[in-house]
Amino acid sequence: MIRFICKAVALCALLMSPIVAQAARVSPMIVELEPGGRSSVARIELTNDSERNIPFEVKMMLGEISEDGELSFTPADENFLVFPAQSIVEASSQQVFRIQYVGEPELAQSEVYYMSIQQVPVAIEGQDTQVQVVINYNVLVNVVPDGTKPEALVESIEATVQGEVPGIRLRLSNTGTRYFLAGLADWNITATAEDGSEFRLNYVKDEMTKSIGVGVVGPGRARNFFIPTEMPLVQDSIKVEVSP
């Protein structure tokens, strides 16, 4: 009997059964498309580094990210052409997937989609009891019309402790018409620490990803983030600037 586990392997399975190791890499993991024209097309390459042929299928999803970062999907295959939609990627080889946006051409703001490249579980000859790790790869696909731009607004800030880590919790909204990645934005945080010293923290480029990940904030959406600091801060002294 072969058991399939999506995205992660349970500890008990690791202790009880051998694992079928299958590895693949996808690049790029973030792409931008325009609603029409030549820039409505993107190419995503999947590299199969394993010693087995692996079947994959592609599904396009409209993504919705909650304020606490939980991701939910709505099928959106009708808005894209995908080639190939299914493929068996041979061992130690590459497969290029081509996607093209064919949805609404007149968008007032950017839209967040995900290209879900899903490994298809298959029975393996000669293996009676085995755990097969099945992995899905979600490529962030942003459809961005001309003339849109992001606007980051820090709506609230709270000095707090998460676990035993001092930091700040803030609500960051996007009042603009284009998505932005909070983890790749520039951050400037100033405050007075509880011991009376001056506190200053600057993040540039992708430095914030270590704390909050990529941090997608769609237009008209908001996210809650916890930013660790080296010391407790005085609530009323905290100032945060975010520049997408």
Accessible surface in RSA format (square Angstrom, percent):
REM  Atomic radii and reference values for relative SASA: ProtOr
REM  Chains: A
REM  Algorithm: Lee & Richards
REM  Probe-radius: 1.40
REM  Slices: 20
REM RES _ NUM      All-atoms   Total-Side   Main-Chain    Non-polar    All polar
REM                ABS   REL    ABS   REL    ABS   REL    ABS   REL    ABS   REL
RES MET A   1   147.88  76.6 115.30  76.3  32.58  77.6  90.67  77.1  57.21  75.8
RES ILE A   2    31.45  17.9  12.66   9.4  18.80  45.3  12.66   9.1  18.80  51.0
RES ARG A   3    83.93  35.2  79.95  40.8   3.98   9.5  30.52  41.7  53.41  32.4
RES PHE A   4    86.53  43.3  56.32  34.9  30.21  78.6  56.32  34.1  30.21  86.5
RES ILE A   5    32.67  18.6  29.66  22.1   3.01   7.3  32.67  23.5   0.00   0.0
RES CYS A   6    85.97  65.0  67.20  75.0  18.76  44.1  21.23  53.8  64.74  69.8
RES LYS A   7   127.11  62.0 100.05  61.4  27.06  64.4  60.80  54.7  66.31  70.6
RES ALA A   8    65.32  60.1  58.98  91.0   6.33  14.4  64.97  91.5   0.34   0.9
RES VAL A   9    39.70  26.1  17.55  15.9  22.16  53.4  17.94  15.6  21.76  59.0
RES ALA A  10    49.72  45.7  36.76  56.7  12.96  29.5  47.98  67.6   1.74   4.6
RES LEU A  11   123.83  69.0 115.57  82.7   8.26  20.8 116.29  81.7   7.54  20.3
RES CYS A  12    69.04  52.2  64.04  71.4   5.00  11.8  33.94  86.0  35.10  37.8
RES ALA A  13     0.00   0.0   0.00   0.0   0.00   0.0   0.00   0.0   0.00   0.0
RES LEU A  14    92.59  51.6  70.16  50.2  22.43  56.4  70.16  49.3  22.43  60.4
RES LEU A  15   141.78  79.0 106.30  76.1  35.48  89.2 109.26  76.7  32.52  87.5
RES MET A  16   141.62  73.3 104.32  69.0  37.30  88.8  92.12  78.3  49.50  65.6
RES SER A  17    12.72  10.7   3.97   5.3   8.75  20.2   3.57   7.6   9.15  12.8
RES PRO A  18    82.48  60.1  70.10  63.9  12.38  45.0  81.68  67.4   0.81   5.0
RES ILE A  19    59.23  33.7  33.61  25.0  25.62  61.7  33.61  24.2  25.62  69.5
RES VAL A  20     5.96   3.9   1.92   1.7   4.03   9.7   5.96   5.2   0.00   0.0
RES ALA A  21    87.00  80.0  63.83  98.5  23.17  52.7  68.50  96.5  18.50  49.0
RES GLN A  22    15.09   8.4   3.96   2.9  11.13  26.5   0.44   0.9  14.65  11.1
RES ALA A  23    55.20  50.8  51.10  78.9   4.10   9.3  54.79  77.2   0.41   1.1
RES ALA A  24    15.83  14.6   1.57   2.4  14.26  32.4   1.57   2.2  14.26  37.8
RES ARG A  25   141.81  59.5 136.95  69.8   4.86  11.6  69.34  94.8  72.48  43.9
RES VAL A  26    16.09  10.6   0.42   0.4  15.67  37.7   0.57   0.5  15.52  42.1
RES SER A  27    71.52  60.4  67.89  90.6   3.63   8.4  35.97  76.6  35.54  49.8
RES PRO A  28    56.59  41.2  52.65  48.0   3.94  14.3  56.59  46.7   0.00   0.0
RES MET A  29    83.16  43.1  76.55  50.7   6.61  15.7  72.99  62.1  10.17  13.5
RES ILE A  30    61.77  35.1  45.99  34.3  15.78  38.0  45.99  33.1  15.78  42.8
RES VAL A  31    15.60  10.3   9.57   8.7   6.03  14.5  15.60  13.6   0.00   0.0
RES GLU A  32    84.40  48.5  58.66  44.4  25.74  61.3  26.22  50.7  58.18  47.5
RES LEU A  33     2.38   1.3   0.51   0.4   1.87   4.7   1.94   1.4   0.45   1.2
RES GLU A  34    72.68  41.7  72.68  55.0   0.00   0.0  15.15  29.3  57.53  47.0
RES PRO A  35    17.94  13.1  12.43  11.3   5.51  20.0  12.43  10.3   5.51  34.2
RES GLY A  36    39.07  48.2   0.00   N/A  39.07  48.2  28.93  79.4  10.13  22.7
RES GLY A  37    60.90  75.1   0.00   N/A  60.90  75.1  42.11 115.6  18.79  42.1
RES ARG A  38   231.77  97.3 207.00 105.5  24.77  59.0  90.77 124.1 141.00  85.5
RES SER A  39    57.34  48.5  47.11  62.9  10.23  23.6  18.38  39.1  38.96  54.6
RES SER A  40     2.01   1.7   2.01   2.7   0.00   0.0   0.16   0.3   1.84   2.6
RES VAL A  41    43.94  28.9  25.88  23.4  18.06  43.5  25.88  22.5  18.06  49.0
RES ALA A  42    13.53  12.4   6.92  10.7   6.60  15.0  13.53  19.0   0.00   0.0
RES ARG A  43   159.31  66.9 142.48  72.6  16.83  40.1  51.73  70.7 107.57  65.2
RES ILE A  44     0.00   0.0   0.00   0.0   0.00   0.0   0.00   0.0   0.00   0.0
RES GLU A  45    74.59  42.8  72.45  54.8   2.14   5.1  14.24  27.5  60.35  49.3
RES LEU A  46     0.00   0.0   0.00   0.0   0.00   0.0   0.00   0.0   0.00   0.0
RES THR A  47    10.99   7.8  10.99  11.1   0.00   0.0   4.03   5.4   6.96  10.5
RES ASN A  48     0.00   0.0   0.00   0.0   0.00   0.0   0.00   0.0   0.00   0.0
RES ASP A  49    68.50  48.0  43.33  43.1  25.17  59.5  23.07  54.3  45.43  45.3
RES SER A  50     9.94   8.4   2.39   3.2   7.55  17.4   9.84  20.9   0.11   0.1
RES GLU A  51   169.05  97.1 139.94 105.9  29.12  69.3  56.02 108.4 113.03  92.3
RES ARG A  52    92.09  38.7  87.47  44.6   4.63  11.0  24.97  34.1  67.13  40.7
RES ASN A  53    83.46  57.6  67.34  65.1  16.12  38.8  11.59  27.9  71.86  69.5
RES ILE A  54     1.44   0.8   1.40   1.0   0.04   0.1   1.44   1.0   0.00   0.0
RES PRO A  55    22.23  16.2  22.23  20.3   0.00   0.0  22.23  18.4   0.00   0.0
RES PHE A  56     2.76   1.4   0.67   0.4   2.09   5.4   0.67   0.4   2.09   6.0
RES GLU A  57    41.35  23.7  41.35  31.3   0.00   0.0   2.55   4.9  38.80  31.7
RES VAL A  58    12.20   8.0   0.00   0.0  12.20  29.4   0.00   0.0  12.20  33.1
RES LYS A  59    75.21  36.7  74.99  46.0   0.21   0.5  32.21  29.0  43.00  45.8
RES MET A  60     0.34   0.2   0.08   0.1   0.25   0.6   0.08   0.1   0.25   0.3
RES MET A  61    26.16  13.5  26.16  17.3   0.00   0.0  25.64  21.8   0.52   0.7
RES LEU A  62    72.45  40.3  71.13  50.9   1.32   3.3  71.13  50.0   1.32   3.5
RES GLY A  63    10.93  13.5   0.00   N/A  10.93  13.5   0.00   0.0  10.93  24.5
RES GLU A  64    98.39  56.5  94.35  71.4   4.03   9.6  21.46  41.5  76.93  62.8
RES ILE A  65    22.18  12.6  17.26  12.9   4.91  11.8  17.26  12.4   4.91  13.3
RES SER A  66    41.21  34.8  35.25  47.0   5.96  13.7  39.76  84.7   1.45   2.0
RES GLU A  67    66.22  38.0  63.05  47.7   3.16   7.5  28.04  54.2  38.18  31.2
RES ASP A  68   111.08  77.8  81.58  81.2  29.50  69.8  24.34  57.3  86.75  86.5
RES GLY A  69    31.07  38.3   0.00   N/A  31.07  38.3   5.78  15.9  25.28  56.6
RES GLU A  70   130.14  74.7 122.11  92.4   8.03  19.1  45.51  88.0  84.63  69.1
RES LEU A  71    69.98  39.0  37.65  26.9  32.32  81.3  37.92  26.6  32.06  86.3
RES SER A  72    64.35  54.4  58.84  78.5   5.51  12.7  48.00 102.2  16.35  22.9
RES PHE A  73    75.68  37.9  44.42  27.5  31.26  81.4  45.10  27.3  30.58  87.5
RES THR A  74    78.89  56.1  77.98  79.1   0.91   2.2  45.88  61.6  33.00  49.9
RES PRO A  75    94.99  69.2  85.22  77.7   9.77  35.5  85.24  70.4   9.76  60.7
RES ALA A  76     3.01   2.8   3.01   4.6   0.00   0.0   3.01   4.2   0.00   0.0
RES ASP A  77    71.89  50.4  64.48  64.2   7.41  17.5  35.14  82.7  36.75  36.7
RES GLU A  78   131.64  75.6 100.61  76.1  31.03  73.9  71.31 137.9  60.33  49.3
RES ASN A  79    33.34  23.0  33.34  32.2   0.00   0.0   0.00   0.0  33.34  32.2
RES PHE A  80    10.25   5.1   0.01   0.0  10.24  26.6   0.01   0.0  10.24  29.3
RES LEU A  81   104.28  58.1 101.18  72.4   3.09   7.8 103.11  72.4   1.16   3.1
RES VAL A  82    35.11  23.1  11.53  10.4  23.58  56.8  11.98  10.4  23.13  62.7
RES PHE A  83   148.37  74.2 147.58  91.4   0.79   2.1 147.58  89.5   0.79   2.3
RES PRO A  84    24.20  17.6  22.84  20.8   1.36   4.9  24.20  20.0   0.00   0.0
RES ALA A  85    51.45  47.3  45.49  70.2   5.96  13.6  45.49  64.1   5.96  15.8
RES GLN A  86   127.77  71.4 111.03  81.1  16.75  39.9  30.65  65.2  97.12  73.7
RES SER A  87    17.79  15.0   6.68   8.9  11.11  25.6  10.80  23.0   6.98   9.8
RES ILE A  88   119.10  67.8  99.09  73.8  20.01  48.2  99.09  71.4  20.01  54.3
RES VAL A  89     2.71   1.8   0.00   0.0   2.71   6.5   2.71   2.4   0.00   0.0
RES GLU A  90   110.52  63.5 108.93  82.4   1.59   3.8  23.73  45.9  86.79  70.9
RES ALA A  91    34.49  31.7  21.04  32.5  13.45  30.6  21.04  29.6  13.45  35.6
RES SER A  92    90.53  76.5  61.22  81.7  29.32  67.5  40.90  87.1  49.63  69.5
RES SER A  93    31.55  26.7  29.32  39.1   2.23   5.1  29.25  62.3   2.29   3.2
RES GLN A  94   104.60  58.5  78.10  57.1  26.50  63.1  17.06  36.3  87.54  66.4
RES GLN A  95    44.55  24.9  41.72  30.5   2.83   6.7   3.44   7.3  41.11  31.2
RES VAL A  96    48.65  32.0  38.42  34.8  10.23  24.6  38.42  33.4  10.23  27.7
RES PHE A  97     0.00   0.0   0.00   0.0   0.00   0.0   0.00   0.0   0.00   0.0
RES ARG A  98   101.32  42.5 100.56  51.3   0.76   1.8  27.54  37.6  73.78  44.7
RES ILE A  99     0.10   0.1   0.00   0.0   0.10   0.2   0.10   0.1   0.00   0.0
RES GLN A 100    45.84  25.6  45.84  33.5   0.00   0.0   0.09   0.2  45.75  34.7
RES TYR A 101     5.90   2.8   1.56   0.9   4.34  11.3   0.00   0.0   5.90   7.3
RES VAL A 102    67.47  44.4  37.10  33.6  30.37  73.2  44.52  38.7  22.95  62.3
RES GLY A 103    14.63  18.0   0.00   N/A  14.63  18.0   7.88  21.6   6.75  15.1
RES GLU A 104    96.76  55.6  85.21  64.5  11.55  27.5  41.02  79.3  55.74  45.5
RES PRO A 105    82.86  60.4  72.24  65.9  10.62  38.6  72.24  59.6  10.62  66.0
RES GLU A 106   144.96  83.2 126.25  95.5  18.72  44.6  52.90 102.3  92.06  75.2
RES LEU A 107    27.88  15.5   9.59   6.9  18.29  46.0  11.71   8.2  16.18  43.5
RES ALA A 108    92.87  85.4  64.96 100.2  27.91  63.5  75.54 106.4  17.33  45.9
RES GLN A 109    77.89  43.6  76.86  56.2   1.03   2.4  12.97  27.6  64.91  49.2
RES SER A 110     2.76   2.3   0.03   0.0   2.73   6.3   0.03   0.1   2.73   3.8
RES GLU A 111    53.32  30.6  49.15  37.2   4.16   9.9  17.08  33.0  36.24  29.6
RES VAL A 112    15.37  10.1  11.55  10.5   3.81   9.2  11.55  10.0   3.81  10.3
RES TYR A 113     5.53   2.6   5.53   3.1   0.00   0.0   0.29   0.2   5.24   6.5
RES TYR A 114    19.71   9.2  19.71  11.2   0.00   0.0  10.40   7.8   9.30  11.5
RES MET A 115     0.00   0.0   0.00   0.0   0.00   0.0   0.00   0.0   0.00   0.0
RES SER A 116     5.29   4.5   5.29   7.1   0.00   0.0   1.11   2.4   4.18   5.9
RES ILE A 117     0.00   0.0   0.00   0.0   0.00   0.0   0.00   0.0   0.00   0.0
RES GLN A 118    35.23  19.7  35.23  25.7   0.00   0.0   5.13  10.9  30.10  22.8
RES GLN A 119     9.44   5.3   4.10   3.0   5.34  12.7   0.00   0.0   9.44   7.2
RES VAL A 120    48.98  32.2  47.64  43.1   1.33   3.2  48.60  42.2   0.38   1.0
RES PRO A 121    58.80  42.9  44.66  40.7  14.14  51.4  44.66  36.9  14.14  87.9
RES VAL A 122    56.95  37.5  51.62  46.7   5.32  12.8  56.95  49.5   0.00   0.0
RES ALA A 123    90.39  83.1  63.80  98.5  26.60  60.5  63.83  89.9  26.56  70.4
RES ILE A 124    22.50  12.8  14.19  10.6   8.31  20.0  17.70  12.7   4.80  13.0
RES GLU A 125   170.54  97.9 145.92 110.4  24.62  58.6  67.17 129.9 103.37  84.4
RES GLY A 126    80.82  99.7   0.00   N/A  80.82  99.7  42.13 115.6  38.69  86.6
RES GLN A 127    68.83  38.5  57.54  42.1  11.28  26.9   0.52   1.1  68.30  51.8
RES ASP A 128   118.23  82.8 110.54 110.0   7.69  18.2  32.71  77.0  85.53  85.3
RES THR A 129    78.84  56.1  69.57  70.5   9.27  22.1  44.17  59.3  34.66  52.4
RES GLN A 130    12.84   7.2  12.33   9.0   0.51   1.2   0.23   0.5  12.61   9.6
RES VAL A 131     0.18   0.1   0.18   0.2   0.00   0.0   0.18   0.2   0.00   0.0
RES GLN A 132     0.64   0.4   0.64   0.5   0.00   0.0   0.00   0.0   0.64   0.5
RES VAL A 133    20.90  13.8  20.90  18.9   0.00   0.0  20.90  18.2   0.00   0.0
RES VAL A 134     4.05   2.7   3.93   3.6   0.11   0.3   3.93   3.4   0.11   0.3
RES ILE A 135    49.92  28.4  49.92  37.2   0.00   0.0  49.92  35.9   0.00   0.0
RES ASN A 136    40.47  27.9  26.65  25.8  13.82  33.3   0.93   2.2  39.54  38.2
RES TYR A 137    32.75  15.3  30.40  17.3   2.35   6.1  28.36  21.3   4.39   5.4
RES ASN A 138    40.36  27.8  26.29  25.4  14.07  33.9   9.63  23.2  30.73  29.7
RES VAL A 139     0.00   0.0   0.00   0.0   0.00   0.0   0.00   0.0   0.00   0.0
RES LEU A 140     8.66   4.8   8.41   6.0   0.25   0.6   8.41   5.9   0.25   0.7
RES VAL A 141     0.00   0.0   0.00   0.0   0.00   0.0   0.00   0.0   0.00   0.0
RES ASN A 142     0.04   0.0   0.04   0.0   0.00   0.0   0.00   0.0   0.04   0.0
RES VAL A 143     0.00   0.0   0.00   0.0   0.00   0.0   0.00   0.0   0.00   0.0
RES VAL A 144    16.07  10.6  13.22  12.0   2.85   6.9  13.22  11.5   2.85   7.7
RES PRO A 145    12.84   9.4  10.03   9.1   2.82  10.2  10.65   8.8   2.19  13.6
RES ASP A 146   132.49  92.8 106.13 105.6  26.36  62.3  38.71  91.1  93.78  93.5
RES GLY A 147    85.84 105.9   0.00   N/A  85.84 105.9  44.52 122.2  41.32  92.5
RES THR A 148    22.54  16.0   6.59   6.7  15.96  38.0   6.20   8.3  16.34  24.7
RES LYS A 149   129.65  63.3 129.34  79.4   0.31   0.7  77.43  69.7  52.22  55.6
RES PRO A 150    32.67  23.8  23.02  21.0   9.65  35.1  23.02  19.0   9.65  60.0
RES GLU A 151    73.99  42.5  72.79  55.1   1.20   2.9  23.37  45.2  50.62  41.3
RES ALA A 152    29.91  27.5   0.60   0.9  29.31  66.7   0.69   1.0  29.22  77.4
RES LEU A 153    89.69  49.9  88.65  63.4   1.04   2.6  89.69  63.0   0.00   0.0
RES VAL A 154    36.26  23.9  14.24  12.9  22.02  53.1  14.24  12.4  22.02  59.7
RES GLU A 155    82.71  47.5  46.41  35.1  36.30  86.4  21.65  41.9  61.06  49.9
RES SER A 156    61.27  51.8  52.99  70.7   8.29  19.1  46.51  99.0  14.77  20.7
RES ILE A 157    42.21  24.0  25.22  18.8  17.00  41.0  25.79  18.6  16.42  44.6
RES GLU A 158    91.53  52.5  91.50  69.2   0.03   0.1  28.93  55.9  62.60  51.1
RES ALA A 159    28.73  26.4  11.56  17.8  17.17  39.1  11.76  16.6  16.97  44.9
RES THR A 160    35.68  25.4  22.24  22.5  13.45  32.0  10.00  13.4  25.69  38.8
RES VAL A 161    88.25  58.1  63.25  57.3  24.99  60.2  63.25  55.0  24.99  67.8
RES GLN A 162    86.27  48.2  78.82  57.6   7.45  17.7  30.50  64.9  55.77  42.3
RES GLY A 163    72.49  89.4   0.00   N/A  72.49  89.4  43.18 118.5  29.31  65.6
RES GLU A 164   168.83  96.9 142.20 107.6  26.64  63.4  58.16 112.5 110.68  90.4
RES VAL A 165    69.88  46.0  69.03  62.5   0.85   2.1  69.88  60.7   0.00   0.0
RES PRO A 166    26.92  19.6  26.92  24.5   0.00   0.0  26.92  22.2   0.00   0.0
RES GLY A 167     3.11   3.8   0.00   N/A   3.11   3.8   0.07   0.2   3.04   6.8
RES ILE A 168     0.00   0.0   0.00   0.0   0.00   0.0   0.00   0.0   0.00   0.0
RES ARG A 169    92.48  38.8  90.06  45.9   2.42   5.8  33.54  45.8  58.94  35.7
RES LEU A 170     1.90   1.1   0.00   0.0   1.90   4.8   1.83   1.3   0.07   0.2
RES ARG A 171    72.72  30.5  72.18  36.8   0.53   1.3  25.27  34.5  47.45  28.8
RES LEU A 172     0.00   0.0   0.00   0.0   0.00   0.0   0.00   0.0   0.00   0.0
RES SER A 173     7.54   6.4   7.54  10.1   0.00   0.0   7.54  16.1   0.00   0.0
RES ASN A 174     1.86   1.3   0.00   0.0   1.86   4.5   0.00   0.0   1.86   1.8
RES THR A 175    88.67  63.1  54.84  55.6  33.84  80.6  48.65  65.4  40.02  60.5
RES GLY A 176    10.76  13.3   0.00   N/A  10.76  13.3   5.45  14.9   5.32  11.9
RES THR A 177    55.22  39.3  54.99  55.8   0.22   0.5  49.13  66.0   6.09   9.2
RES ARG A 178    59.24  24.9  59.24  30.2   0.00   0.0   8.76  12.0  50.48  30.6
RES TYR A 179     9.83   4.6   9.83   5.6   0.00   0.0   1.54   1.2   8.29  10.2
RES PHE A 180     6.20   3.1   4.04   2.5   2.16   5.6   6.20   3.8   0.00   0.0
RES LEU A 181    21.96  12.2  15.86  11.3   6.10  15.3  15.86  11.1   6.10  16.4
RES ALA A 182     0.00   0.0   0.00   0.0   0.00   0.0   0.00   0.0   0.00   0.0
RES GLY A 183     0.00   0.0   0.00   N/A   0.00   0.0   0.00   0.0   0.00   0.0
RES LEU A 184    80.69  44.9  64.88  46.4  15.81  39.8  65.30  45.9  15.39  41.4
RES ALA A 185     2.93   2.7   0.00   0.0   2.93   6.7   2.90   4.1   0.03   0.1
RES ASP A 186    65.17  45.6  63.60  63.3   1.56   3.7  15.77  37.1  49.40  49.3
RES TRP A 187     4.33   1.7   0.00   0.0   4.33  10.2   1.19   0.6   3.15   5.1
RES ASN A 188    47.67  32.9  46.38  44.8   1.30   3.1  17.47  42.0  30.21  29.2
RES ILE A 189     0.00   0.0   0.00   0.0   0.00   0.0   0.00   0.0   0.00   0.0
RES THR A 190    31.44  22.4  31.33  31.8   0.12   0.3  20.07  27.0  11.38  17.2
RES ALA A 191     9.07   8.3   0.00   0.0   9.07  20.6   4.67   6.6   4.41  11.7
RES THR A 192    56.55  40.2  56.55  57.3   0.00   0.0  26.47  35.6  30.08  45.5
RES ALA A 193     1.14   1.0   0.45   0.7   0.69   1.6   0.45   0.6   0.69   1.8
RES GLU A 194   119.47  68.6  87.09  65.9  32.38  77.1  26.87  52.0  92.60  75.6
RES ASP A 195   114.28  80.1  69.91  69.6  44.37 104.9  50.84 119.7  63.43  63.3
RES GLY A 196    57.76  71.2   0.00   N/A  57.76  71.2  30.68  84.2  27.09  60.7
RES SER A 197    48.39  40.9  37.82  50.5  10.57  24.4  45.76  97.5   2.62   3.7
RES GLU A 198   138.73  79.6 105.40  79.7  33.34  79.4  48.29  93.4  90.44  73.8
RES PHE A 199    10.79   5.4   8.87   5.5   1.92   5.0  10.64   6.4   0.15   0.4
RES ARG A 200   134.03  56.3 107.47  54.8  26.56  63.2  41.36  56.5  92.67  56.2
RES LEU A 201    38.56  21.5  37.08  26.5   1.49   3.7  38.56  27.1   0.00   0.0
RES ASN A 202    83.16  57.3  61.57  59.5  21.59  52.0  22.87  55.0  60.29  58.3
RES TYR A 203    36.56  17.1  36.28  20.6   0.28   0.7  20.67  15.5  15.89  19.6
RES VAL A 204    75.57  49.7  75.44  68.3   0.12   0.3  75.57  65.7   0.00   0.0
RES LYS A 205   158.49  77.3 151.12  92.7   7.37  17.5 101.68  91.5  56.81  60.5
RES ASP A 206    83.61  58.6  81.58  81.2   2.03   4.8  15.48  36.4  68.13  67.9
RES GLU A 207    70.77  40.6  68.90  52.1   1.87   4.4  25.54  49.4  45.23  36.9
RES MET A 208     0.00   0.0   0.00   0.0   0.00   0.0   0.00   0.0   0.00   0.0
RES THR A 209    41.79  29.7  31.30  31.7  10.49  25.0  16.66  22.4  25.13  38.0
RES LYS A 210   187.81  91.6 145.40  89.2  42.42 101.0 100.90  90.8  86.91  92.6
RES SER A 211    41.91  35.4   9.02  12.0  32.89  75.8   6.18  13.2  35.74  50.1
RES ILE A 212    26.68  15.2   2.64   2.0  24.04  57.9  12.61   9.1  14.07  38.2
RES GLY A 213    33.31  41.1   0.00   N/A  33.31  41.1  29.59  81.2   3.72   8.3
RES VAL A 214    59.23  39.0  54.05  48.9   5.18  12.5  54.05  47.0   5.18  14.0
RES GLY A 215     6.71   8.3   0.00   N/A   6.71   8.3   0.80   2.2   5.91  13.2
RES VAL A 216    11.30   7.4   9.44   8.5   1.87   4.5   9.44   8.2   1.87   5.1
RES VAL A 217     0.54   0.4   0.00   0.0   0.54   1.3   0.54   0.5   0.00   0.0
RES GLY A 218     7.97   9.8   0.00   N/A   7.97   9.8   3.81  10.5   4.16   9.3
RES PRO A 219    10.65   7.8   5.06   4.6   5.59  20.3   5.06   4.2   5.59  34.7
RES GLY A 220    65.94  81.3   0.00   N/A  65.94  81.3  34.86  95.7  31.09  69.6
RES ARG A 221   100.54  42.2  94.57  48.2   5.97  14.2  37.04  50.6  63.49  38.5
RES ALA A 222     8.67   8.0   4.20   6.5   4.47  10.2   4.20   5.9   4.47  11.8
RES ARG A 223    25.48  10.7  25.48  13.0   0.00   0.0   1.63   2.2  23.85  14.5
RES ASN A 224    45.28  31.2  33.61  32.5  11.67  28.1   5.78  13.9  39.50  38.2
RES PHE A 225     8.57   4.3   5.83   3.6   2.75   7.1   8.57   5.2   0.00   0.0
RES PHE A 226    28.90  14.5  20.00  12.4   8.90  23.2  20.00  12.1   8.90  25.5
RES ILE A 227     0.00   0.0   0.00   0.0   0.00   0.0   0.00   0.0   0.00   0.0
RES PRO A 228    46.32  33.8  41.80  38.1   4.53  16.4  42.02  34.7   4.30  26.7
RES THR A 229    10.67   7.6   0.22   0.2  10.45  24.9   4.33   5.8   6.33   9.6
RES GLU A 230   148.06  85.0 114.03  86.3  34.04  81.0  48.33  93.5  99.73  81.4
RES MET A 231    55.29  28.6  54.28  35.9   1.01   2.4  55.22  46.9   0.08   0.1
RES PRO A 232    61.79  45.0  58.08  52.9   3.71  13.5  61.66  50.9   0.13   0.8
RES LEU A 233     6.59   3.7   0.36   0.3   6.23  15.7   0.36   0.3   6.23  16.8
RES VAL A 234    62.54  41.2  58.61  53.1   3.92   9.5  62.54  54.3   0.00   0.0
RES GLN A 235    79.60  44.5  71.46  52.2   8.14  19.4  46.41  98.8  33.19  25.2
RES ASP A 236   142.20  99.6 105.63 105.1  36.57  86.5  40.29  94.8 101.91 101.6
RES SER A 237    30.92  26.1  15.38  20.5  15.54  35.8  24.51  52.2   6.41   9.0
RES ILE A 238    13.97   8.0   0.27   0.2  13.70  33.0   0.27   0.2  13.70  37.2
RES LYS A 239   147.86  72.1 144.30  88.5   3.56   8.5  89.36  80.4  58.49  62.3
RES VAL A 240    16.10  10.6   0.00   0.0  16.10  38.8   0.00   0.0  16.10  43.7
RES GLU A 241   113.22  65.0 108.28  81.9   4.94  11.8  38.15  73.8  75.06  61.3
RES VAL A 242    17.69  11.6   0.36   0.3  17.33  41.8   0.36   0.3  17.33  47.0
RES SER A 243    64.92  54.9  59.41  79.3   5.51  12.7  28.64  61.0  36.28  50.8
RES PRO A 244    77.11  56.2  16.84  15.4  60.27 219.1  42.28  34.9  34.83 216.5
END  Absolute sums over single chains surface
CHAIN  1 A    13022.5      10216.7       2805.7       6795.5       6226.9
END  Absolute sums over all chains
TOTAL         13022.5      10216.7       2805.7       6795.5       6226.9
